[in-house]
């Protein structure tokens, strides 16, 4: 059990994740992009939740950041699957996106 699983907000978030996945399953029968977007939305919410909790509960930051990494992995996986389904080159999109972010001055290191 992660530190994130222990808090009431996360239990609420899990209910929302399950609802999103249920809806995504229904959408997936008709529309794969909407299926992926529903999952991406849920995972992004999980990531945001971990950062908010880490800010308000620094004692659990290490566990929350480990859970946040899992959310990032899930986001990347869903984006890669969506790109494959759409016939897009995930690696090229990632490379172009990073280059654009650095050129635009929004890339902080």
N, C-alpha and C positions, 0 to 999 in steps of 0.2 A: 504494500500500500504506500503510495507516495504521500508526501506532506500535503499535497494539494487535495488528495482524496479525503482528508480529515475534516475539511471545513464545510460549513453549511452551504456557502455560496457554490462550492464545487459540486455538491450533490444536486443543487438546482441546475447548474450548468450541465451536469450529466443528463438530467431529464430533458433539457433542451437539445442536447446532442442526440439522444435517443429519438426524440421527436423529429429532428432534422434528418436523421438516417432513415427513419420510417417513411418520411415524405420523400426522401431521395430514392428509396426503393420503389415507391409508386411512380415517381418521375422517370426513373431509369427504364421503366417498361416502355415509356413513350419518347423520352428525350435525354440522351446521355449527357449533353452539356449541362443541363439543369441539375441532373443527378450529381455531377462532379462539383458544381457550384454550391449545392446544398452541403456537401461534405466539406468543401473548402471553408465555407462560412462557419460551420461548427468548429473546425479545427482552429481557425483564426480566433474565434471566441475563447477557446481553450488557452491559446497562447497569451492573449490579452489578460485573461483571468490570472494566469501565473505571474505575470509582471505586476499586476495590481496587488496581488496577495504578497509578493516578495517585497513590495514597497511598504506595505502596511504591517508585515510580519517578518522582519529581517532575520529572526531566529530560524525560520524555515527556508531561507533564501536558497541554500544549496540544493535541497530537495525539489523546490519549486523550479529552479533553473534546469535541473535534470529533466523534469517533466516538460518544461518549455522546449527543450531540445527534441523531445519525442514529438511534440506538436509540430515543430519545424520539419522534422523528417516526414511526418504524415502529410504536411502541406506540399512539400517537394514531390512526394510520391504521387499525390493526387494531380498535381500540375503535370508531371511527366506522363501519367496515364491519359490525361485530357489531351495533351499534345499528340500522343500516339494515336488516339481516337480521331483527332482532327487532321492528322497527317502533317503536323508541324514538327520542326526540328527543335526539340527542347533545348539541346546544348547551344544551338545557334541563338535562340531567343534569350537564353540566360546570358550568354556572352554579350549580345547586343544590348540587353537591358543594363548589365553592369557597366558597360562602356558609356551608355547614355547617362546613367546616374553619376558617373565620375566626371564626365564632360559638363554636366549641368550643375555641378557644384553641390549636389545633394548627397554625395557619398562622404560620410564621416568615418574616419579611421582613428 
